[in-house]
Amino acid sequence: MKTIEELNALDADAFVTDLARLFEGAPRFVRRLADARPFESEQELIDAARATAREMTEDEQIELLNAHPRIGADPAAISDLSRREQGGDAPSGGEEWIGDELTALNEAYESLFGFRFVVFVAGRPPADIIPLIERAVHADRDEELRRGLDDVVLIASERMDSLRGPRPLREELREAIALEISRWMVGEIDRDGLVRATHRLIEEGVESPALLALSLVNQDEETDLAGAVGRLMSEIGLGGWDRGQAGQLLALHAAASILGEVSQPIDGARRIATVSGNSQFRDLVGRWESAGDDRDSLDTEIRRAATELFGPPEAEA
């Protein structure tokens, strides 16, 4: 995928040709984007695509939606990008009912609304799309038109990322994701708390297809978060992350908060004991709670234990 600077430098026809794969064609729409250049960043291009899609005439909007293949279409008849997004091979054996059901639902949707059902699949198998179309046929037409157009842009954004290759996240952003996932794993936050955390991270500028997919689980009514969480942790290089590792990370974070005087020693100690089951900190918490008013020496012990857990500061070069 060309850089934004290279896209800006192309003539209009070359720009349309290069960007068409993100939108399955839709030449009138992509031509509008060519005319809107230059873009300062990829995000500005995506923002312009979203605004343009919403502001076009309806016949152009429908052309943009209908450029995408049906969910469940014959893999041999669609683009490589669409085939990968829809799971590759067609259902076989006992799964043939999935293709039949998708065909019937697509036809009902198109007959009702006059345009194709398009959804940001985000790695979900075809069977998981069935309830989405079933709900969509009961939605308001204008609402579905807007949702479909927004999902067209989400698809294009993910395609741009996949064609460009992964953009490594800064270490502090990887840590921020790992901390929120770890909090969910140990029960500090619930499902809704985790989804809110994903929205906050996205608003703060974290670019991650897997994070975006996790942020959509409530909208899609996905009941099991394990798959979405696993894909996100694999994306940031922490595949196989488990509850024990989550507790240790949160314990280190709490120890750093004690040493940095961000939290009171006892508050940090309680958190370490809770998330990691550390016996030393469980003992310190028990002693602190039964010590009455003479707790200064125990605060010192907690700080010393936090130093031992976190490790001594690195020597200056």
N, C-alpha and C positions, 0 to 999 in steps of 0.2 A: 504494500500500500504506500502510495506517495505521501510525502510529508505535506503539511498544510502550505508550506512555502512553494513546493513544487506544484501543488494543485492550483494555487493562485497564479502561477506563471504560465499555465497551459492556455492554449486558445480555447474558445468556448466549446468547439466540437470535441476536442480531446478531453476536456473536463467532463463533458456529458458521457463520453465513452468510458472514462475511468471510473466515474462515480455511479454509473448505472447499475453495476453489480450489487451495490449496497441496497438498491431499491427495486431490484428485479426489472429494471428498465425504466418505465414511467418517464419518457423523454421530456414531456412538457414541464413536469415538476423539476427534473434535474436541470433543465435549461434555465428555469427561474433561479436556481441556486448559482448557476454559472454567472448570471447577470448580477447577483448580489455580492460578488467578490469585490475586494479581498477580505479574507477572514483572518483574524489575529491568531486563532487557535482552532484546534479540532472541536473543542466545546462550543466555540462561537458558530462553527459550521453546523453542528447538531442543533443548537438553539435556533439558528436561522431556518433549518429544515423543519423544525416543529412549528415555528410561527408561520412559515410559508404554507405548510400543509393545512393549517387551520384557516388560513385567509383565502385560499384559492376558491375558484368557482366549484360548485358541487360536481360538475361533470369531470373536472380535473381531479378532484378528491377521489371520486369513484375509480377513475383511471389508475390512480396511484394504488388504491386498495386491490383492484383486480389484476394488477401486475404480479401480485404474489400468488403462488399456487395454493390450491386448497390444502388444508391440513389433511393428511392421509392420502395425498395424490400419489400416483404411480411413481416410485423413485426414479425410474428410468426416464421419466418425462420432465423432470424438474432440474434446476441448477444444482451444482455441487454444494453450494452454500445452503440452499434450502434442504437438500437431502441430508446433510450433516445435522442441521437444526431439527429435522423431523425424525431423527433416529436411524437414518440409513436404509435398512431393508424393510420391505413391506411385511405386514403381519403374515404369519404362516401357521399351518396346522390349526390348533385350537384357538388361535388369535384372529382368525379370519372375520369373526363377528365384529372386531374393532373397526376394520376397514368398511364393512357394510354399514355400521352405525354412523361412522363419520360421514360417509357419502350421503346418507339420508338426512343427517342434521345439517350438513352444508347446503343441500338442496332446499331444505325448509328455510334456512336462514336467508339464502339468496333470494328466494321467492318472496319472503316477507319484506326484506329491506332494500333489495335491488343492488346490493354490492356484496363482495366476498367477505367471509369471516377471516380476519387476520388477528393473530395474537402472538405476543412475545413468548415463545415456547420456553425459553430459559432452561433447557435441558430436560423438560418433562417428557415422559413417554406418551405416545398417542392416546392411550387409554385415559390418561389424566386430563386430556383436552375435552373429552366427551361431556363431563358436567359443566365445563365452561361454556360450551355452545348451548347446552340445554338451558342455562340461565340467561344467556345472551338473547335467545329468541323471545324472551319476555321483557326485554329492556326497551327503553324509548329509542326510536330510530336515531334522533339527533345525538343522543348520548352514545349510542353504538358507533356512529360515524366518527365522533371525536375520539372515542377510545381506540378504535381501529387505527386511525391516523397517528395517534400518539404511539401505538405499539409498532407501527411501521418504522417510526424514527428510533424507537428502542432497538429494534432488530438491526437497523443500519448502524447504530452506535456500536453494538456488540460485534457486528461484522467488521467494522473498521478496526476495532481492537484486535480481533482474531487475525485479520490480514496483516496488520502491522506487527503482530507478535506481542507477547506480554510486556507491559511497561512495569519494570520492577517498582514496587512500592518502597518508599523510604522506610527505614527501620522503625522510626517512631510510629508510622501508620500501621505497619505489621503488628507492632506491639499493642496498639490501640485495639485492633481487631481481636487479637489473641486474648486480651484482657476481658473484653465483653463476652466472647464465647466462653471463656473460663468461668466468668461470673454466672452464666446460665448453666453451665455444667455442674457447678457445685450448689446451685439453688439460691444464689444471692438475688437473681432476677428471674422472673417467669418468662413465658413465651412472649407476652406483649412487651415486656421490658426489653427483651432482646431485639424485637422488631423495631421498637423506638430507637434503640441504640444504633441499628443499621441506618435508619433515616438520618440520625444526627451525623453519623460518619460520612454519609453521602453528601449532606449539606455542607460539611466541612471540607469537601473536595476529594474524598477518597474515591478513586476510579477503580472499580472492580466488578466485572460481570457477575461473579459469584455472590458478592455482597449485594448487588442489585437484585439478584434472584431471591436471596434470603429476605430482602426487604418486602417482597411481594407475596410472601406465603400466606399472610392473613387475607389479602385480596383474593387469592386463589383458593382459600380454605384448605390448604394443605395441612394435614393433621400431624404428620411426622416430620420433625425438623432435622432428623439425623442426616438425611441425604444432602440437604442444602448446606448444613453446617460442615459436613465432611468435605464437600466440594470447595467451600470457602477456605477451610484450613489447608487443603491440598494446594490451593492457588497461592497461598502465602508461604508455602514450603513447610507446613506443619501437619502433613497428612498423618493420620493415626493418633492424633492428639486425644488423650483420655482424661478421665476425671482426676487421676493422681497427678498428672502433669499440670492440669488446670489449678489444682490446689497449691502445688509448689510455686507456680508463677504468681498466684495471688498472695501467697505468703511472702515471697520476695518483695512484691510491691508494697505490702503492708509494713515490712521491715524497713524499706526505704522511707516510707512515710514517717515512721518513728524516728529514724535517724535524721531526717530532714525537718523534723518538728512540724510536719504537716498535720499529724494526728497526735493525740495524747498517747503516752506509752501503753496504758491499759486498753485503750480502744484498738490500737494496732495489735496488741497481744491477743485480745479476744478474737479478732479476725483471723489471725494466724492459726490459733487453736481450732477455730471452726472450720476453716477451709482446708486445712492440711492434716488435722488431727495430731499436730506436733505435741508430744508428751511434755516436753520442757515448758512450752508455753501454756499448756493446760494446767500444769502445776503452778506456774507463776500467777495465772489468773485466779486459781483457787486461793492461793496464799494472799493475793492482793485483796480479794473480796472479803476475806476473814480478818484482815489486819487492822480494821478500825481506822483510826486517824493517822497512824504511823506508817505511811506508804512511800515516803521519799526514797528509802533504801531499796524498796521493791521496784520503783520506777527506774532506778539506776541499774538494777539487775535485768530488767526488761530491755533497757537500751543496750546493755552488754550482750544479751542473748540475740538481739536484733543484729548487732554488729557481727557476731559469729555466724548467724544465718546468712546475712547478706554478703559477708566477706569484707575484708579490710579494704580501704580505699586504695586505688592504684597509685603507686609511687610516681611522683612527677619526673619526667624525663630530664 
